[in-house]
Amino acid sequence: MSIDREELRRLVRDVIRETVGDLKAAPAPAPAPPKASPPAPARAPEGPVATGPLAADERSRTDTVRIANDRDLDVFVRNLLRLFENPKTRADLRHGRLTFRLAGAERGGSGSSRRVERGAVTERQIADIAEAGSSLILGPRAVLTPLARERARALGVTIHKERT
């Protein structure tokens, strides 16, 4: 399924206009006549769906997204539209409880590394490392839980595993 660039731009403009509300909108171009093809069935989201850590109050969340090309942007916008269909998520977006940041963007942190010699690294530790803008160095006797690995991937945390 392919969507026309102008149609995608119009959809993004509509979402932003609804979210911000008080923007003065330029007149939208006249909608193109509908195509004769039947609507495509709904598909599962493509690519990773961002899931960020909840803030301390467990009422806000920052999702990290990676946008490197047009396809990534298209996937992000489609996921955003899907999020906007849910009334609770729509309210979270409008009120700033759900925010986004680009993966790999400078966060003002020291860019240091956190080293774990042994034991299990958990999701919470990964969230702390991401918040500090650090990378993770796993010693030979350290392990990463599957959920921590998924969280690290979603937050863009770099992991280096030392071998013995």
C-alpha positions as a printed Julia matrix, in Angstrom:
164×3 Matrix{Float64}:
   0.0     0.0    0.0
   1.4     3.36  -0.99
   0.12    6.76   0.03
   0.55    9.91  -1.98
   3.07   12.38  -0.49
   0.55   15.22  -0.6
  -2.03   13.05   1.18
   0.54   12.19   3.87
   1.42   15.86   4.29
  -2.26   16.74   4.62
  -2.74   14.04   7.27
   0.26   15.24   9.27
  -0.97   18.84   8.99
  -4.41   17.77  10.26
  -2.92   15.9   13.23
  -0.73   18.84  14.16
  -3.59   21.28  13.73
  -5.81   19.18  16.04
  -3.02   18.78  18.56
  -1.94   22.4   18.73
  -5.37   23.85  18.07
  -4.55   27.54  18.05
  -2.32   27.58  14.97
  -3.55   29.66  12.09
  -3.92   27.08   9.34
  -3.28   27.86   5.72
  -6.16   26.81   3.5
  -5.8    23.15   2.74
  -5.67   22.16  -0.9
  -8.85   20.69  -2.3
  -8.96   16.96  -1.61
  -8.23   14.76  -4.57
 -11.1    12.63  -5.82
 -11.08    9.18  -4.23
  -9.37    6.45  -6.17
 -11.44    3.57  -7.5
  -9.39    0.91  -5.71
 -10.96   -0.7   -2.62
  -9.48    0.26   0.78
  -6.59   -1.9    1.88
  -7.07   -3.97   5.03
  -5.5    -2.59   8.21
  -1.95   -3.78   8.68
   0.13   -4.31  11.77
   2.62   -1.53  12.51
   5.83   -1.75  10.53
   9.13   -1.37  12.28
   9.62   -1.0   16.0
   6.89    0.64  18.02
   8.48    3.07  20.42
   7.93    2.39  24.11
   9.79    4.64  26.49
  10.16    4.57  30.26
   7.46    6.11  32.37
   8.5     9.15  34.38
   8.6     8.94  38.18
   4.94    9.95  38.42
   4.08    7.14  35.96
   1.9     9.55  34.04
   4.29   10.69  31.35
   6.46    8.92  28.83
   9.15    9.9   26.37
   9.53    7.64  23.36
  12.76    7.64  21.42
  12.36    7.36  17.67
  14.98    6.78  15.02
  14.32    8.62  11.76
  17.11    8.12   9.26
  15.21    8.19   5.96
  11.82    8.77   4.33
  10.61    5.27   5.17
  11.35    5.77   8.9
   9.45    9.06   8.78
   6.5     7.37   7.07
   6.45    4.6    9.72
   6.62    7.16  12.53
   3.75    9.24  11.12
   1.6     6.14  10.64
   2.31    5.03  14.22
   1.48    8.55  15.41
  -1.83    8.43  13.57
  -2.55    5.04  15.11
  -1.76    6.46  18.57
  -4.05    9.4   17.87
  -7.03    7.07  17.31
  -7.07    6.13  21.02
  -8.77    8.89  23.1
  -6.47    8.42  26.11
  -3.3     8.48  24.02
  -4.64   11.48  22.1
  -5.12   13.33  25.41
  -1.61   12.3   26.52
  -0.18   13.7   23.27
  -2.14   16.95  23.58
  -1.14   17.55  27.2
   2.52   16.63  26.81
   2.38   13.4   28.82
   3.6    11.51  25.74
   6.6    13.11  24.07
   9.18   12.02  21.5
  12.9    12.5   21.07
  15.24   11.48  18.29
  17.56    8.57  18.95
  21.2     9.55  18.83
  20.42   13.24  19.41
  22.66   15.09  21.82
  21.13   15.11  25.28
  23.63   17.37  26.96
  25.01   14.49  29.02
  28.65   13.8   29.59
  28.66   11.01  27.02
  30.29    8.77  29.61
  30.03    5.03  29.91
  28.61    2.99  32.75
  30.38   -0.28  33.46
  28.73   -3.35  34.99
  31.17   -6.1   35.99
  28.74   -8.84  37.05
  25.09   -9.55  37.66
  21.97   -8.76  35.66
  21.29   -5.4   34.04
  17.59   -4.5   34.24
  15.23   -2.22  32.34
  15.39    0.39  35.11
  19.19    0.54  34.87
  18.94    0.95  31.08
  16.43    3.79  31.51
  18.83    5.52  33.95
  21.74    5.06  31.54
  19.68    6.49  28.66
  18.59    9.46  30.75
  22.24   10.22  31.54
  23.16    9.92  27.85
  25.7     7.21  28.65
  26.59    3.92  27.02
  26.84    0.54  28.76
  29.9    -1.66  29.07
  29.11   -5.22  30.17
  31.89   -7.12  31.9
  32.46  -10.82  31.16
  30.28  -11.89  34.1
  27.42   -9.46  33.44
  24.21  -10.34  31.62
  21.49   -8.25  30.04
  17.87   -9.27  30.59
  15.76   -9.61  27.44
  13.53   -6.7   28.48
  16.59   -4.56  29.19
  17.97   -5.38  25.73
  14.65   -4.33  24.15
  14.57   -1.12  26.2
  18.19   -0.33  25.24
  17.32   -0.77  21.57
  14.25    1.47  21.9
  16.19    4.18  23.76
  19.28    4.03  21.55
  21.67    2.97  24.33
  24.95    1.6   22.98
  26.06   -1.66  24.61
  29.6    -3.02  24.51
  30.13   -6.61  25.72
  33.63   -7.47  26.89
  34.88  -10.98  26.19
  37.35  -12.87  28.38
